Amino acid sequence: MTQHGRRIRFLVDWDWKPSPMATIAYRAGQTYYVTIACAEKAIALGKAEQVVGAGAPPAGISATLARKRRKKADNNA
C-alpha cells in the first residue's frame, strides 16, 4: 500500500463526492486506485472491498520507468 491511495473493488455502483462541486462515479465489479479517504468511506459503507496483493505494480511499468529514467539522464548529460 502507498500513502496516497488504495486499490479497491466496488461491489455496487457508487458516487464519491470529494467536494460539493465534484462527483466521481465508480462502477460495480471494477477495481480502481482511489484516494485513502474514498477507500475508507466506501469500505466502511460496505460499497467496496480492499484488493489483496494490490502492492504489485501493473505489468510492464518497471520497463517504462527505466526507459524514462535513461532518457532523462541522457538529456541532463
C-alpha positions as CSV (number, residue, x, y, z in Angstrom):
1,M,0.0,0.0,0.0
2,T,1.1,3.5,-0.6
3,Q,0.3,6.6,1.5
4,H,-1.5,8.3,-1.4
5,G,-4.2,5.8,-2.3
6,R,-5.6,2.3,-2.2
7,R,-6.8,-0.2,-4.7
8,I,-10.3,-1.4,-4.1
9,R,-13.0,-3.3,-5.9
10,F,-16.5,-1.8,-5.8
11,L,-19.4,-4.2,-5.0
12,V,-22.1,-1.7,-6.2
13,D,-22.3,1.4,-8.3
14,W,-21.2,4.3,-6.0
15,D,-20.7,8.1,-6.4
16,W,-17.9,9.7,-4.4
17,K,-18.1,13.4,-3.8
18,P,-14.7,14.7,-2.9
19,S,-16.1,18.3,-2.8
20,P,-19.6,19.8,-3.2
21,M,-18.9,20.7,-6.9
22,A,-17.4,17.3,-8.0
23,T,-18.7,13.8,-8.3
24,I,-16.8,10.7,-9.3
25,A,-18.8,7.6,-10.3
26,Y,-17.5,4.1,-9.8
27,R,-19.0,1.0,-11.4
28,A,-19.8,-2.2,-9.6
29,G,-17.3,-5.0,-10.2
30,Q,-14.5,-2.7,-11.3
31,T,-11.2,-2.2,-9.5
32,Y,-9.9,1.3,-9.1
33,Y,-6.9,3.1,-7.4
34,V,-8.6,5.7,-5.2
35,T,-7.6,8.2,-2.5
36,I,-7.4,6.9,1.0
37,A,-10.4,9.0,2.1
38,C,-12.6,7.5,-0.7
39,A,-11.4,3.9,0.0
40,E,-12.0,4.2,3.8
41,K,-15.5,5.6,3.3
42,A,-16.5,3.1,0.6
43,I,-15.2,0.1,2.7
44,A,-16.9,1.4,5.8
45,L,-20.3,1.7,4.0
46,G,-19.9,-1.8,2.5
47,K,-19.7,-0.4,-1.0
48,A,-16.3,-1.8,-1.8
49,E,-13.6,-4.3,-0.6
50,Q,-9.9,-3.9,-0.5
51,V,-8.0,-5.8,-3.2
52,V,-5.5,-8.2,-1.7
53,G,-2.0,-8.0,-3.1
54,A,-2.5,-4.6,-4.5
55,G,1.1,-3.6,-3.8
56,A,2.4,-5.1,-7.1
57,P,2.8,-2.5,-9.9
58,P,1.0,-3.0,-13.2
59,A,2.7,-5.3,-15.7
60,G,5.4,-3.5,-17.8
61,I,5.6,-0.4,-15.6
62,S,9.2,-1.2,-14.5
63,A,10.5,-1.2,-18.0
64,T,8.6,2.0,-18.8
65,L,10.0,3.8,-15.7
66,A,13.6,2.6,-16.5
67,R,13.3,3.9,-20.1
68,K,12.1,7.3,-18.8
69,R,15.0,7.5,-16.3
70,R,17.5,6.7,-19.0
71,K,16.0,9.3,-21.3
72,K,16.1,12.0,-18.5
73,A,19.7,11.1,-17.7
74,D,20.7,11.4,-21.3
75,N,19.1,14.8,-21.6
76,N,20.8,16.1,-18.4
77,A,24.3,15.0,-19.6
